[in-house]
Amino acid sequence: MRHRKRSRRLVTKWEHRISLMRNQVTDLLRHGRITTTLAKAKELRRVADRMITLAKRGDLASRRRALAFIRDKAVVRKLFTELREKYMDRPGGYTRIVKIGPRRGDAATMAIVELVEEKLQHKRSKKKAERVRAIEKEIKDALKSEKAEEKPTEAEAKPEGSTEPEAESAPEAGEAPSAATAEEAPGQEEASTGTEEAPSQEKKSEETSG
Protein backbone atom coordinates (compact mmCIF):
# COMPACT_ATOMS: atom_id res chain seq x y z
CA MET A 1 0.00 0.00 0.00
CA ARG A 2 1.08 3.56 -0.71
CA HIS A 3 -0.10 5.22 2.46
CA ARG A 4 1.36 8.71 3.09
CA LYS A 5 3.24 8.67 -0.21
CA ARG A 6 3.18 12.23 -1.54
CA SER A 7 5.01 11.60 -4.82
CA ARG A 8 3.27 10.46 -7.99
CA ARG A 9 4.12 7.11 -9.52
CA LEU A 10 5.16 8.29 -12.96
CA VAL A 11 7.18 5.21 -13.94
CA THR A 12 7.54 1.70 -12.56
CA LYS A 13 11.11 1.90 -11.22
CA TRP A 14 12.46 4.54 -8.84
CA GLU A 15 15.81 4.68 -10.71
CA HIS A 16 13.95 5.72 -13.84
CA ARG A 17 11.95 8.28 -11.88
CA ILE A 18 15.06 9.92 -10.33
CA SER A 19 16.77 10.03 -13.73
CA LEU A 20 13.68 11.63 -15.25
CA MET A 21 13.51 14.33 -12.56
CA ARG A 22 17.25 14.98 -12.81
CA ASN A 23 17.08 15.55 -16.57
CA GLN A 24 13.99 17.76 -16.37
CA VAL A 25 15.40 19.95 -13.58
CA THR A 26 18.65 20.37 -15.51
CA ASP A 27 16.79 21.43 -18.67
CA LEU A 28 14.51 23.77 -16.74
CA LEU A 29 17.41 25.57 -15.05
CA ARG A 30 19.38 25.73 -18.31
CA HIS A 31 16.62 27.00 -20.62
CA GLY A 32 14.15 28.54 -18.15
CA ARG A 33 11.11 26.78 -19.70
CA ILE A 34 10.17 23.24 -20.74
CA THR A 35 7.01 21.48 -21.95
CA THR A 36 5.88 18.21 -20.31
CA THR A 37 2.77 16.49 -18.99
CA LEU A 38 0.85 18.02 -16.10
CA ALA A 39 1.71 15.21 -13.67
CA LYS A 40 5.42 15.47 -14.42
CA ALA A 41 5.25 19.27 -14.19
CA LYS A 42 3.82 19.13 -10.67
CA GLU A 43 6.57 16.75 -9.54
CA LEU A 44 9.21 18.84 -11.27
CA ARG A 45 8.08 22.00 -9.47
CA ARG A 46 8.81 20.41 -6.07
CA VAL A 47 12.35 19.43 -7.03
CA ALA A 48 13.16 22.71 -8.79
CA ASP A 49 12.02 24.79 -5.82
CA ARG A 50 14.20 22.66 -3.54
CA MET A 51 17.26 23.28 -5.75
CA ILE A 52 16.70 27.04 -5.75
CA THR A 53 16.34 26.98 -1.96
CA LEU A 54 19.74 25.27 -1.73
CA ALA A 55 21.21 27.96 -3.98
CA LYS A 56 19.84 30.71 -1.74
CA ARG A 57 21.71 29.23 1.23
CA GLY A 58 24.92 29.47 -0.77
CA ASP A 59 27.21 27.40 1.50
CA LEU A 60 29.48 24.54 0.46
CA ALA A 61 27.19 21.81 1.78
CA SER A 62 24.27 23.15 -0.28
CA ARG A 63 26.43 23.31 -3.40
CA ARG A 64 27.48 19.68 -2.92
CA ARG A 65 23.89 18.57 -2.43
CA ALA A 66 22.93 20.32 -5.66
CA LEU A 67 25.83 18.70 -7.51
CA ALA A 68 24.73 15.30 -6.21
CA PHE A 69 21.38 15.72 -7.99
CA ILE A 70 22.32 17.94 -10.97
CA ARG A 71 25.31 16.42 -12.73
CA ASP A 72 26.01 19.43 -15.01
CA LYS A 73 28.52 21.80 -13.35
CA ALA A 74 27.65 24.71 -15.66
CA VAL A 75 24.00 24.53 -14.63
CA VAL A 76 24.95 24.42 -10.93
CA ARG A 77 27.20 27.45 -11.45
CA LYS A 78 24.32 29.33 -13.05
CA LEU A 79 22.02 28.23 -10.23
CA PHE A 80 24.34 29.58 -7.52
CA THR A 81 25.11 32.89 -9.30
CA GLU A 82 22.36 34.23 -11.58
CA LEU A 83 19.31 32.48 -10.17
CA ARG A 84 20.44 32.99 -6.58
CA GLU A 85 20.61 36.77 -7.06
CA LYS A 86 17.27 36.81 -8.88
CA TYR A 87 15.31 34.94 -6.21
CA MET A 88 17.14 36.14 -3.10
CA ASP A 89 14.25 38.39 -1.99
CA ARG A 90 11.47 35.96 -3.00
CA PRO A 91 10.31 33.60 -0.20
CA GLY A 92 8.93 30.95 -2.58
CA GLY A 93 7.03 30.30 -5.79
CA TYR A 94 9.98 30.17 -8.17
CA THR A 95 8.19 28.23 -10.94
CA ARG A 96 4.91 28.58 -12.84
CA ILE A 97 2.76 25.88 -14.50
CA VAL A 98 0.59 26.83 -17.49
CA LYS A 99 -1.78 24.25 -19.00
CA ILE A 100 -1.78 24.10 -22.81
CA GLY A 101 -4.38 21.39 -23.48
CA PRO A 102 -4.32 17.68 -24.38
CA ARG A 103 -1.59 16.04 -26.45
CA ARG A 104 -2.40 14.53 -29.84
CA GLY A 105 -2.21 10.77 -29.68
CA ASP A 106 -2.91 9.82 -26.06
CA ALA A 107 -4.79 13.01 -24.95
CA ALA A 108 -2.43 13.54 -22.00
CA THR A 109 -2.80 16.98 -20.40
CA MET A 110 0.26 19.04 -21.36
CA ALA A 111 1.71 22.00 -19.46
CA ILE A 112 4.56 24.48 -19.64
CA VAL A 113 6.87 24.80 -16.63
CA GLU A 114 8.83 28.06 -16.49
CA LEU A 115 10.86 30.05 -14.00
CA VAL A 116 9.16 33.19 -12.67
CA GLU A 117 11.02 36.29 -13.84
CA GLU A 118 8.73 39.06 -12.60
CA LYS A 119 9.86 41.01 -9.56
CA LEU A 120 7.91 40.46 -6.38
CA GLN A 121 5.61 43.40 -5.53
CA HIS A 122 3.88 43.62 -2.18
CA LYS A 123 0.42 45.20 -2.21
CA ARG A 124 -0.57 47.13 0.89
CA SER A 125 -4.07 47.10 2.27
CA LYS A 126 -6.19 50.25 1.97
CA LYS A 127 -6.10 50.98 5.70
CA LYS A 128 -2.33 50.60 5.86
CA ALA A 129 -1.84 52.77 2.77
CA GLU A 130 -4.04 55.53 4.22
CA ARG A 131 -2.13 55.36 7.52
CA VAL A 132 1.20 55.68 5.72
CA ARG A 133 -0.06 58.67 3.71
CA ALA A 134 -1.25 60.41 6.89
CA ILE A 135 2.11 59.88 8.57
CA GLU A 136 3.98 61.20 5.52
CA LYS A 137 1.73 64.28 5.44
CA GLU A 138 2.40 64.99 9.13
CA ILE A 139 6.14 64.73 8.57
CA LYS A 140 6.01 67.14 5.61
CA ASP A 141 3.95 69.68 7.61
CA ALA A 142 6.42 69.47 10.52
CA LEU A 143 9.37 70.07 8.19
CA LYS A 144 7.66 73.08 6.62
CA SER A 145 6.94 74.63 10.02
CA GLU A 146 10.56 74.11 11.12
CA LYS A 147 11.84 75.80 7.96
CA ALA A 148 9.49 78.76 8.51
CA GLU A 149 10.76 79.20 12.09
CA GLU A 150 14.40 78.99 11.06
CA LYS A 151 14.07 81.83 8.49
CA PRO A 152 13.55 85.12 10.47
CA THR A 153 11.82 88.06 8.83
CA GLU A 154 13.66 91.27 7.88
CA ALA A 155 11.94 93.20 10.68
CA GLU A 156 13.24 90.76 13.27
CA ALA A 157 16.73 90.76 11.77
CA LYS A 158 16.96 94.63 11.76
CA PRO A 159 15.13 96.31 14.70
CA GLU A 160 13.60 99.78 14.19
CA GLY A 161 15.70 101.61 16.85
CA SER A 162 19.06 100.62 15.37
CA THR A 163 19.67 103.63 13.05
CA GLU A 164 23.13 104.57 14.39
CA PRO A 165 25.98 104.10 11.98
CA GLU A 166 28.62 101.60 12.88
CA ALA A 167 31.61 102.94 14.74
CA GLU A 168 34.64 103.32 12.58
CA SER A 169 37.58 101.28 13.64
CA ALA A 170 40.48 103.36 14.96
CA PRO A 171 43.74 103.00 13.04
CA GLU A 172 46.21 100.72 14.68
CA ALA A 173 49.62 101.81 15.83
CA GLY A 174 52.09 102.20 12.99
CA GLU A 175 49.41 102.64 10.29
CA ALA A 176 49.05 105.84 8.28
CA PRO A 177 45.82 107.80 8.81
CA SER A 178 43.26 107.46 6.14
CA ALA A 179 42.08 110.24 3.81
CA ALA A 180 38.94 110.90 5.86
CA THR A 181 40.92 111.39 9.06
CA ALA A 182 43.40 113.60 7.21
CA GLU A 183 40.59 115.89 6.04
CA GLU A 184 39.12 116.12 9.51
CA ALA A 185 42.49 117.05 11.09
CA PRO A 186 42.78 120.63 9.65
CA GLY A 187 39.30 121.50 10.88
CA GLN A 188 40.21 120.41 14.37
CA GLU A 189 43.40 122.52 14.27
CA GLU A 190 41.39 125.60 13.22
CA ALA A 191 39.01 125.10 16.10
CA SER A 192 41.92 124.87 18.53
CA THR A 193 43.61 128.04 17.14
CA GLY A 194 40.33 129.94 17.39
CA THR A 195 40.09 129.23 21.10
CA GLU A 196 43.71 130.33 21.66
CA GLU A 197 43.26 133.69 19.86
CA ALA A 198 40.23 134.70 21.93
CA PRO A 199 42.16 135.39 25.26
CA SER A 200 44.85 137.40 23.46
CA GLN A 201 42.27 139.85 22.05
CA GLU A 202 40.75 140.36 25.56
CA LYS A 203 44.18 141.22 26.97
CA LYS A 204 44.74 143.90 24.25
CA SER A 205 41.39 145.51 24.98
CA GLU A 206 42.22 145.77 28.74
CA GLU A 207 45.62 147.43 28.03
CA THR A 208 44.09 150.11 25.80
CA SER A 209 41.42 150.90 28.37
CA GLY A 210 44.05 151.25 31.09
C-alpha positions as CSV (number, residue, x, y, z in Angstrom):
1,M,0.0,0.0,0.0
2,R,1.1,3.6,-0.7
3,H,-0.1,5.2,2.5
4,R,1.4,8.7,3.1
5,K,3.2,8.7,-0.2
6,R,3.2,12.2,-1.5
7,S,5.0,11.6,-4.8
8,R,3.3,10.5,-8.0
9,R,4.1,7.1,-9.5
10,L,5.2,8.3,-13.0
11,V,7.2,5.2,-13.9
12,T,7.5,1.7,-12.6
13,K,11.1,1.9,-11.2
14,W,12.5,4.5,-8.8
15,E,15.8,4.7,-10.7
16,H,13.9,5.7,-13.8
17,R,11.9,8.3,-11.9
18,I,15.1,9.9,-10.3
19,S,16.8,10.0,-13.7
20,L,13.7,11.6,-15.3
21,M,13.5,14.3,-12.6
22,R,17.2,15.0,-12.8
23,N,17.1,15.6,-16.6
24,Q,14.0,17.8,-16.4
25,V,15.4,19.9,-13.6
26,T,18.7,20.4,-15.5
27,D,16.8,21.4,-18.7
28,L,14.5,23.8,-16.7
29,L,17.4,25.6,-15.1
30,R,19.4,25.7,-18.3
31,H,16.6,27.0,-20.6
32,G,14.2,28.5,-18.2
33,R,11.1,26.8,-19.7
34,I,10.2,23.2,-20.7
35,T,7.0,21.5,-21.9
36,T,5.9,18.2,-20.3
37,T,2.8,16.5,-19.0
38,L,0.8,18.0,-16.1
39,A,1.7,15.2,-13.7
40,K,5.4,15.5,-14.4
41,A,5.3,19.3,-14.2
42,K,3.8,19.1,-10.7
43,E,6.6,16.8,-9.5
44,L,9.2,18.8,-11.3
45,R,8.1,22.0,-9.5
46,R,8.8,20.4,-6.1
47,V,12.4,19.4,-7.0
48,A,13.2,22.7,-8.8
49,D,12.0,24.8,-5.8
50,R,14.2,22.7,-3.5
51,M,17.3,23.3,-5.8
52,I,16.7,27.0,-5.7
53,T,16.3,27.0,-2.0
54,L,19.7,25.3,-1.7
55,A,21.2,28.0,-4.0
56,K,19.8,30.7,-1.7
57,R,21.7,29.2,1.2
58,G,24.9,29.5,-0.8
59,D,27.2,27.4,1.5
60,L,29.5,24.5,0.5
61,A,27.2,21.8,1.8
62,S,24.3,23.1,-0.3
63,R,26.4,23.3,-3.4
64,R,27.5,19.7,-2.9
65,R,23.9,18.6,-2.4
66,A,22.9,20.3,-5.7
67,L,25.8,18.7,-7.5
68,A,24.7,15.3,-6.2
69,F,21.4,15.7,-8.0
70,I,22.3,17.9,-11.0
71,R,25.3,16.4,-12.7
72,D,26.0,19.4,-15.0
73,K,28.5,21.8,-13.4
74,A,27.7,24.7,-15.7
75,V,24.0,24.5,-14.6
76,V,25.0,24.4,-10.9
77,R,27.2,27.5,-11.5
78,K,24.3,29.3,-13.1
79,L,22.0,28.2,-10.2
80,F,24.3,29.6,-7.5
81,T,25.1,32.9,-9.3
82,E,22.4,34.2,-11.6
83,L,19.3,32.5,-10.2
84,R,20.4,33.0,-6.6
85,E,20.6,36.8,-7.1
86,K,17.3,36.8,-8.9
87,Y,15.3,34.9,-6.2
88,M,17.1,36.1,-3.1
89,D,14.3,38.4,-2.0
90,R,11.5,36.0,-3.0
91,P,10.3,33.6,-0.2
92,G,8.9,31.0,-2.6
93,G,7.0,30.3,-5.8
94,Y,10.0,30.2,-8.2
95,T,8.2,28.2,-10.9
96,R,4.9,28.6,-12.8
97,I,2.8,25.9,-14.5
98,V,0.6,26.8,-17.5
99,K,-1.8,24.2,-19.0
100,I,-1.8,24.1,-22.8
101,G,-4.4,21.4,-23.5
102,P,-4.3,17.7,-24.4
103,R,-1.6,16.0,-26.5
104,R,-2.4,14.5,-29.8
105,G,-2.2,10.8,-29.7
106,D,-2.9,9.8,-26.1
107,A,-4.8,13.0,-25.0
108,A,-2.4,13.5,-22.0
109,T,-2.8,17.0,-20.4
110,M,0.3,19.0,-21.4
111,A,1.7,22.0,-19.5
112,I,4.6,24.5,-19.6
113,V,6.9,24.8,-16.6
114,E,8.8,28.1,-16.5
115,L,10.9,30.1,-14.0
116,V,9.2,33.2,-12.7
117,E,11.0,36.3,-13.8
118,E,8.7,39.1,-12.6
119,K,9.9,41.0,-9.6
120,L,7.9,40.5,-6.4
121,Q,5.6,43.4,-5.5
122,H,3.9,43.6,-2.2
123,K,0.4,45.2,-2.2
124,R,-0.6,47.1,0.9
125,S,-4.1,47.1,2.3
126,K,-6.2,50.2,2.0
127,K,-6.1,51.0,5.7
128,K,-2.3,50.6,5.9
129,A,-1.8,52.8,2.8
130,E,-4.0,55.5,4.2
131,R,-2.1,55.4,7.5
132,V,1.2,55.7,5.7
133,R,-0.1,58.7,3.7
134,A,-1.3,60.4,6.9
135,I,2.1,59.9,8.6
136,E,4.0,61.2,5.5
137,K,1.7,64.3,5.4
138,E,2.4,65.0,9.1
139,I,6.1,64.7,8.6
140,K,6.0,67.1,5.6
141,D,4.0,69.7,7.6
142,A,6.4,69.5,10.5
143,L,9.4,70.1,8.2
144,K,7.7,73.1,6.6
145,S,6.9,74.6,10.0
146,E,10.6,74.1,11.1
147,K,11.8,75.8,8.0
148,A,9.5,78.8,8.5
149,E,10.8,79.2,12.1
150,E,14.4,79.0,11.1
151,K,14.1,81.8,8.5
152,P,13.6,85.1,10.5
153,T,11.8,88.1,8.8
154,E,13.7,91.3,7.9
155,A,11.9,93.2,10.7
156,E,13.2,90.8,13.3
157,A,16.7,90.8,11.8
158,K,17.0,94.6,11.8
159,P,15.1,96.3,14.7
160,E,13.6,99.8,14.2
161,G,15.7,101.6,16.8
162,S,19.1,100.6,15.4
163,T,19.7,103.6,13.0
164,E,23.1,104.6,14.4
165,P,26.0,104.1,12.0
166,E,28.6,101.6,12.9
167,A,31.6,102.9,14.7
168,E,34.6,103.3,12.6
169,S,37.6,101.3,13.6
170,A,40.5,103.4,15.0
171,P,43.7,103.0,13.0
172,E,46.2,100.7,14.7
173,A,49.6,101.8,15.8
174,G,52.1,102.2,13.0
175,E,49.4,102.6,10.3
176,A,49.0,105.8,8.3
177,P,45.8,107.8,8.8
178,S,43.3,107.5,6.1
179,A,42.1,110.2,3.8
180,A,38.9,110.9,5.9
181,T,40.9,111.4,9.1
182,A,43.4,113.6,7.2
183,E,40.6,115.9,6.0
184,E,39.1,116.1,9.5
185,A,42.5,117.0,11.1
186,P,42.8,120.6,9.7
187,G,39.3,121.5,10.9
188,Q,40.2,120.4,14.4
189,E,43.4,122.5,14.3
190,E,41.4,125.6,13.2
191,A,39.0,125.1,16.1
192,S,41.9,124.9,18.5
193,T,43.6,128.0,17.1
194,G,40.3,129.9,17.4
195,T,40.1,129.2,21.1
196,E,43.7,130.3,21.7
197,E,43.3,133.7,19.9
198,A,40.2,134.7,21.9
199,P,42.2,135.4,25.3
200,S,44.9,137.4,23.5
201,Q,42.3,139.9,22.0
202,E,40.7,140.4,25.6
203,K,44.2,141.2,27.0
204,K,44.7,143.9,24.3
205,S,41.4,145.5,25.0
206,E,42.2,145.8,28.7
207,E,45.6,147.4,28.0
208,T,44.1,150.1,25.8
209,S,41.4,150.9,28.4
210,G,44.1,151.3,31.1
